[in-house]
Amino acid sequence: MSAQQPLQQVSASPMPEGVTDPNYKPPPGRLGNLTIAQQHALDELRKKLQEEGIFVPERMDDATLLRFLRARKFDVEKAKAMIIACEQWRKEFKVDELYNNFDFKEKALVDKYYPQYYHKTDKEGRPLYVERLGLLDIKALYSITTPERQLQRLVYEYEKFLRERLPACSRAVGHPVETSCTILDLQGVSLSNFYRVKDYVMSAASIGQDRYPETMGKFFIINAPWAFSTVWTFIKPWLDEATVAKIDILGSGYKDKLLAQIPAENLPKEFGGLCECPGGCSLSDAGPWNPPQAQ
């Protein structure tokens, strides 16, 4: 050969454990695809947390530390500050106690007035999360639950996402799955309803971005009405550039975009897919984290 092929860049970190997919290529900034500077930042962050007595081994593995580092562009001091703030919040919110004891008894009723649920996976093996804001009946919702319990449920689901759903999805595809694929359905949404729950929506966005960084993979906003531009103007400043880049705002012609990302057999029928879970997809909790024999 007269011209040499360019050498593939070698990662400063080894591949993560448990990878069985021979075609897996870690995205930049993940284990198995770190630059020397990124590996150094990871080692330095871990060391600082250990020296300051902040390190929690069961919750701060390298993949988790890298999520915080990516969220702060590998600035070690900023990532450390983010983790310290997160740990303080976890104590104040009593997150571990919540994960072990939370019982959302009103789940089936809440599903009627504000459906929010995980359901199977997209083509990349990520958990699919669906939220139907357009079906929100605020008066009925807050007659059976409270904004506080809604936030507790959100945090409980984030914890379950990290501790149960992602590991199960990772095992199913043979490589690390670290993010979700979200569908936010705005069919029938009204500005008045949005403004009545804007405090909850802003709190939820803040928790996701500050306490569970780098867990959003793809985010589809479907059935966006013309007035959504006003709402988006209100929300967008709360989000960082990386988050905004993952969001795809669609009108009513969303079916092809969703099916390009989500297998038809996994996508609920109301969104153009083929899935019709007994009792409804929103309450089935179907996915690799809940295999059929265990249901």
N, C-alpha and C positions, 0 to 999 in steps of 0.2 A: 504494500500500500504506500502510495506516495505521501499521503497526508495522514497524520496520526489522529485517531479519535480522541477528543478531549477526555481527560480522566474524570471520573465521577468523584465529586467532593466526598471525602470521608468524614463521617460524623465524629465529633469529639466524645460522644457518648455511645455506649452499646445499645443494641436493640432492647426494648423492654421485654420482660419475662412473659412467657405464655403465648408468644406469637406463633401461630400455626399456619397462617395465610402466607404462602410463598411469594405472593405478589404485593404484599404490604409495603408501602413506602411512606414512612412517617412524614407528616407535614413539617415545615420548618419550625424550629422552636420546641419540638417535642423530643422525647427520648428516642434515640436512634437517628436524630437529625439536628444535632446541636453544633454550633460553631465553637471554637476554642473559647471565645469570649463569653458565649452563653453558658458553656459548661463551668467556666470559672465563676460566673455570677451565681449559678445554682449552688456550687460548693460554698461560696462565700455566704450566701443567704442562709443555708443550712447551718453553717458554723456559727454565724451571729445569733441565730435563734437558739441554738444549743447553749452557747456561752451566756446568753441572757435569761436562760431558764424558761423560755417561751415554747420551745420545741415540744410538740405532741406527736410521738412516732406514729401512732395509729391513724392520725389525721393529716400528717404532713409528709407523705411520701414524695418522691421526686416529681411525679406527674402533677401532684397538687401544687407544690412549690413553683413549678413551671407555669401553671395557670396564672398565679399571682404575678410572676415575673413578666409573662407576656402582656398582662393587663397594664403593666407599668413600664413597658418597652425595655425590660431587663435592667431597669434602674434598681439596684439592690436595696438602697435605703427607702425608696418609695414603696417597693414591694413589701419590705419588712414592716413599714408603717401601716400598710393596708392589712397585713396579717394580724398585727397587734390590735388594730381597730376591730377586725373581724372577731378575734378571740374575746375581746371585751363585750362585743355585741352578743356573742354566743352565750356568755355567762348571764348577761342581763335578760336575754330572751329565753333562757333556760332551754337551749336547743336540744341537748342530749336527753333531758327529761321529757321534752316534747316528743322526740322520736320514739322513745320507749313506751310512752303512756298515752299519747294523743288518740282520742276516739272521736272521729267526726260522724256522730250518729245521724246527723241531719243530711248526710251525703246524698241520698236518693231524692230528698225533697229539694235540696239546693240544685241538683242536676236539672230540675224542671225550670228553674228561674235563672240559672247562670251556669251552663255546662262548662266544666273544665276537667279534662281527663287525658291520661296517657293511653295510647292505643297502638300496639304493634310497632313496626319500624319502617324507615324509608329504605331506599336502595343501597345506602351506605351503612346500614345496620344501626342507625341512630333511633332512639325512642321518638315516636311521633307524639307531639303534645297538641291538643286541640282546645281552643277557648272560643266560645260563641257569645261574644259580647253583645251581639245584636238581639239575642233572646233574653237579655237581662230585664227582669221585672224587679226593680229596686224595692218597691213597697213590699212585695211578696217575699223577696229574699231576706230583707231585714226583719221580717216578722218571724222567721224561723232560725236565723243565725245573726251574727254580729260582725262588723268590720274586723274586730279583734280576732275572732275565730277564723275568719277568712284568711287573715295573715298567718295565723298559726297553721292553718291547713297548707298554705303556700310553702312555709318553711318545712313542715313535715314532708311534703312532697319533694322538695329540693333534696332533703336528706335521704329520702328513699331512692330518689333518682341517682344520687352519688353512691350510696351503699348497696343498693340492690339492682336497680334497672341497668345502669351502665356496666357493672361487672357481668351480668347475665348476657347483655348484648355483645360485650367483648368476647365472651366465651363462644357465643353463637357464630360470630364471623371470623374468629381466630386472630384478632388484632385489637388494640385499644380503641374503644369508642368513648369519647370524652364530651360529646355535645349532643344536643337534641335538634329535631326538626319540628318547627311550630307552625300551626295554622291558626290565625286569628280571624274569625269570621265576623264581619261587621254587617251582615244582612239584617236590615231593619233597625240598625242602630240610630239613636237620636242624640243630638247634641245635648239636650237637657238631661238625658240619662247619663251620658258620659260625665258631664260636669258634676252630677250628684255622686259619682263614684271616683272622681278624679284623684281624691286623696288616697284612696286604696290603690288605684292604678299607679300613682307616683311612688307610693311606698313599696309596691311590688317591684316596680322597675328598679328602684334604689337597692332593694335587697338582692335582686338578681345580679346587678352590675357590681355592687360593692362587696357582697358576701359570698357570692358563687360566680366569680368572674370566669370568662372564657368557657361558658357552658352552652352558649347559643351557637348552633351550627348554621341553620338556615331558618328564616322567619318569613312566612307568607302571610300577608294581610290581604284577605279576599273580600269581595263584595264591598269594596271601599266606596262610599257614596261621595258625591261631589263636595259635600261639606267636610269631608275628612281632611281636606287640606288645612282647614282651620285647626282641627284637633292635632294634626301632625306638626303644625307650627308650634303648638303648645308643648308637645312631647319631645320633639327632636333635640332641643337644647339640653335635655336631661341625659341624652345618650352620647357616648363617645363615637368617634368617627368609625372605628372598627365595627361597632355594633350597627350603626346606620348602614354600613356597606353590606351587611348580611340580610337586610330587610328588602323584600320584594313586594311592592304595593300593586295589587291587581284589582280590576273591577269585577264584573260578572263573568268575563271570559277567562277564567282561571284554570279550567279543567286540564288542558294540555300541559300547562306548567306544573301542576301538582302531579300528574301521572308521569311526567318526565323524572320526577324526584322520588315518587312513592309508588310501589307496586300496586296495581289495581286491586289485588286480593287483600291488601292491607288498608286501603283507603276506604273509609265509610261511604256507603252508597249516596248519602246526601251531598257529598262533595264530588260525585262523579266516579267513585270507585265501585267495587263489587262486594265489599264486606258488609254483611248483615249479621252481627253477633246476636245470638239469642238473648232477649232481654234488653237489647240495645248496645251499641258499641261504647257509649259513654259510661256505662256501668260494668263493662265486662273485664276491664283491666287486662285484656289479652296482650301477650307479648312474651319474649324469651324469659322474662323475669317471673312468669306465671304460666309454666307449661301446662298443656291440656290435662294431663293426668293429675295435676295438683289442684285443678279448679273444682 
